[in-house]
Amino acid sequence: MVKRLLTLLKISLLLICMNVWADGVAEALRAKVPATELLVAAKIDIDERVSEALRLAKNTGLKVNEYPRAKLDAIVKSTNF
């Protein structure tokens, strides 16, 4: 998961496809890792982890966009994990 997150950060995107990724995204935001956009899967269950990541993104002025899961899967596959 960390390798995936770091690869996504290299292209200035943070991505939450699954709730378990939200912890890594929140950690990256707390560490002030540079990013330009947070991509969130449409219809994801908003639990504490996702909620915290969204709050941190909002507090840092990071653009948050919701995409269908298939679109996010295509983004992940295109980064050659």
N, C-alpha and C positions, 0 to 999 in steps of 0.2 A: 504494500500500500504506500509506503513512504517513497519508493522509487517512482510510482505512478504520480504521486502528488508533486514531487520535485520536477518531474518531466513536464507536468502541466504548468507549474510555476515558471518554467523557462519560457513558455509562450505567453506569460502574463495572465493566465486564466486559473481560477480556482473552480473546482467542479465537485458537486455533490450529486452523485447518481444513486447512492445508497446511504442510509442513515449512518452506517459505520464510517463513512468517509468524512462525516461532519466533524468528528474529533480532530482529524488531521488538518482540516480547513481552519477550524477555530484556532488550533495551535499556530498555524502559519500566520493568521491574522494577528494574534497576540504578539508574535515575534516580529511583526511589521515587515513580513516578506512582501516585496513589491508585486502588485497584481493590478490589473486594470478592470477585471470583471469576474463576478462569481456566477457560475452557471448552475442552476438547480433543476433537478428533474421535476417535471410536471407531476402533480398528484402524489408527491412524496409525503410520507407520514411526517408531520411536524412534531418531533419529540424534543426533549431538552437540548440534545446535541445540535440538531438542525436549527433550533431557535437561537441558540447561542451564536452559531456561525452567522446567521442572518443579522443578529443584533450587532455583532462586531463589524460586519461588512457595512452596515448602515452607519455606525459610529465613525468609520474611517472614510466614508464617502464613496465606497466602492460600488460600482454599478452592479445591480443584481438582475439577472434575467432568468426566466423559466423557459425550459425547452422540453419537448417530448423526449422520453427516454431513448427512443431509437436515434434521435439526432445526437444525443450525448454519447451513446454507444459508438456511433460513427466517429465522433471526435476522439474518443479514447482509442479506438482501433487505429486511427490514422497517426497516433503518436508512437506506434511500434513498441508496445510494452512487451 
